[in-house]
Amino acid sequence: MANIVNFLTTNHESAKRDYLERMSIDKPLCMEVAAKFSKDYWDGDRKYGYGGYRYDGRWKKIAEALIEKYNLTSKSSILDVGCGMGHLIYELKNLLNCRVRGIDISEYAKSNTIESIREDIEIVDIKGPLYFMDQEFDLAVSIMTLHNLEIPDLELSISEIVRVSRASYIAVESYRDSQELFNLQCWALTCQSFLSPRAWEWVLSKNGYSDRDLELLYFS
Ligand SMILES: C[S@@+](CC[C@H](N)C(=O)[O-])C[C@H]1O[C@@H](n2cnc3c(N)ncnc32)[C@H](O)[C@@H]1O
């Protein structure tokens, strides 16, 4: 069993979302555009993703919470799987001056993020094996990324996170009832694995993710 943690839920729950507005006739097209994780996803119209990505410092509090929870120090090494613009590792590096590494498929995110973190981000498709050594990282995090994979790809990516890290924290989208599933289906642009808590637990534990940390984000 994974340990359920809360780093993001409070903030996630405070956001207002108009689910039905998102479920428009052109949503399939928007999903195809979003799935490229290129300029439209980050800085295009809201219907393709973030709708203009501006960093407002929000990852600092989360970085501080991770440092406390996982006893991270300047000697720690931290991997962010699906790091996007890399703002979490940017904050961790600022706070700890430790080794950080972000991996992501989005060339646009890497090219358009804060310059000081760019060299710590590598373009990697996490559907394939990671090139890191066993337990190379003290902590691996993967935030709002793994649900973007189909279940057969999830298997490898989860087992790779387990392999390369001593401790880990995964945050993914989920649902507890029909209303939350409907809301998630309206809202999600890039989600491929719509899984209940039971199904997440199943796929995680089947791939060695036991006694590690998990946060499930719901769309109520
Ligand atoms: C919702 S964003 C989350 C980004 C970041 N973790 C955050 O919370 O701000 C999902 C991220 O997953 C990345 N991603 C999706 N599929 C991927 C893949 N197959 N390999 C690597 N990264 C992927 C996207 O490029 C995007 O940066």
Ligand as a Chemical Component Dictionary entry (heavy atoms), coordinates in Angstrom:
data_LIG
# 
_chem_comp.id                   LIG 
_chem_comp.type                 NON-POLYMER 
_chem_comp.pdbx_formal_charge   0 
_chem_comp.three_letter_code    LIG 
# 
loop_
_chem_comp_atom.comp_id 
_chem_comp_atom.atom_id 
_chem_comp_atom.alt_atom_id 
_chem_comp_atom.type_symbol 
_chem_comp_atom.charge 
_chem_comp_atom.model_Cartn_x 
_chem_comp_atom.model_Cartn_y 
_chem_comp_atom.model_Cartn_z 
_chem_comp_atom.pdbx_ordinal 
LIG C1  C1  C 0  0.349 18.759 -15.832 1  
LIG S1  S1  S 1  2.026 18.897 -16.379 2  
LIG C2  C2  C 0  2.847 18.824 -14.806 3  
LIG C3  C3  C 0  4.186 19.501 -14.808 4  
LIG C4  C4  C 0  4.806 19.670 -13.415 5  
LIG N1  N1  N 0  5.073 18.402 -12.780 6  
LIG C5  C5  C 0  3.903 20.517 -12.566 7  
LIG O1  O1  O 0  3.242 19.962 -11.692 8  
LIG O2  O2  O -1 3.841 21.731 -12.807 9  
LIG C6  C6  C 0  2.363 17.291 -17.057 10 
LIG C7  C7  C 0  3.786 17.158 -17.546 11 
LIG O3  O3  O 0  4.004 15.818 -17.987 12 
LIG C8  C8  C 0  4.896 15.855 -19.078 13 
LIG N2  N2  N 0  4.786 14.588 -19.804 14 
LIG C9  C9  C 0  3.688 14.058 -20.363 15 
LIG N3  N3  N 0  3.962 12.890 -20.967 16 
LIG C10 C10 C 0  5.285 12.664 -20.775 17 
LIG C11 C11 C 0  6.182 11.629 -21.173 18 
LIG N4  N4  N 0  5.759 10.569 -21.875 19 
LIG N5  N5  N 0  7.481 11.723 -20.799 20 
LIG C12 C12 C 0  7.916 12.801 -20.085 21 
LIG N6  N6  N 0  7.120 13.812 -19.689 22 
LIG C13 C13 C 0  5.817 13.755 -20.028 23 
LIG C14 C14 C 0  4.409 17.068 -19.856 24 
LIG O4  O4  O 0  5.323 17.566 -20.782 25 
LIG C15 C15 C 0  4.125 18.055 -18.733 26 
LIG O5  O5  O 0  5.251 18.824 -18.418 27 
# 
loop_
_chem_comp_bond.comp_id 
_chem_comp_bond.atom_id_1 
_chem_comp_bond.atom_id_2 
_chem_comp_bond.value_order 
_chem_comp_bond.pdbx_ordinal 
LIG C1  S1  SING 1  
LIG S1  C2  SING 2  
LIG S1  C6  SING 3  
LIG C2  C3  SING 4  
LIG C3  C4  SING 5  
LIG C4  N1  SING 6  
LIG C4  C5  SING 7  
LIG C5  O1  DOUB 8  
LIG C5  O2  SING 9  
LIG C6  C7  SING 10 
LIG C7  O3  SING 11 
LIG C7  C15 SING 12 
LIG O3  C8  SING 13 
LIG C8  N2  SING 14 
LIG C8  C14 SING 15 
LIG N2  C9  SING 16 
LIG N2  C13 SING 17 
LIG C9  N3  DOUB 18 
LIG N3  C10 SING 19 
LIG C10 C11 SING 20 
LIG C10 C13 DOUB 21 
LIG C11 N4  SING 22 
LIG C11 N5  DOUB 23 
LIG N5  C12 SING 24 
LIG C12 N6  DOUB 25 
LIG N6  C13 SING 26 
LIG C14 O4  SING 27 
LIG C14 C15 SING 28 
LIG C15 O5  SING 29 
# 
